[in-house]
Amino acid sequence: MKQNFSHLGEINPFPGPHTPLRIPNKMVGLIIGKNGETVKTIHQKTGCFIFIPKESRPGEDYRELELSGTPESVEICKREIISMIHMVGIYAFNN
């Protein structure tokens, strides 16, 4: 079943089931990367599809990504994304 972000006019095009992963809005660009290269690399590495809504829900400072693939690929993808966000947080804290 495809997730319907009807409040945003978006539908997840990837096959389900979909596993949600919330990330801060300010980290969306990090996950997408220049010309979508980072999200493509994560997909190639993990086999997991990553749906990123264009906008967050009104009034929220996070974006709910949807990950789809085998349970193993979703778990590896989650760890990859969380690790990237964590590394940026450590860098920002130390500089």
C-alpha positions, 0 to 999 in steps of 0.5 A, spaced: 500 500 500 502 506 498 503 512 503 499 518 501 501 524 503 495 528 501 496 534 505 502 535 501 499 532 494 505 526 494 504 519 494 510 514 495 512 511 489 516 505 492 513 498 493 511 497 501 511 496 506 514 503 508 518 504 514 518 511 517 524 515 519 524 522 522 529 526 520 530 534 522 528 538 516 535 541 516 538 535 514 534 533 508 539 536 504 545 532 507 541 526 505 539 528 498 546 530 496 548 534 490 543 532 484 541 527 489 547 523 489 547 521 496 540 518 496 542 514 490 549 512 493 545 510 499 540 506 495 545 502 491 549 501 498 543 498 501 538 496 496 533 500 500 528 505 497 528 512 500 522 516 499 523 524 501 517 528 501 518 535 498 515 538 504 514 537 512 507 537 515 505 544 517 508 547 523 513 541 524 521 541 524 522 534 521 521 530 515 518 523 515 522 519 510 519 512 508 524 507 507 522 500 503 525 494 502 527 488 505 527 488 513 535 488 512 536 493 507 531 498 511 535 497 517 542 498 514 539 504 510 536 507 517 543 506 520 547 509 514 542 515 515 542 516 522 550 515 522 550 521 517 546 526 521 550 524 527 557 525 524 554 532 522 552 533 529 559 532 532 562 536 527 558 542 528 559 541 536 566 541 535 567 547 531 
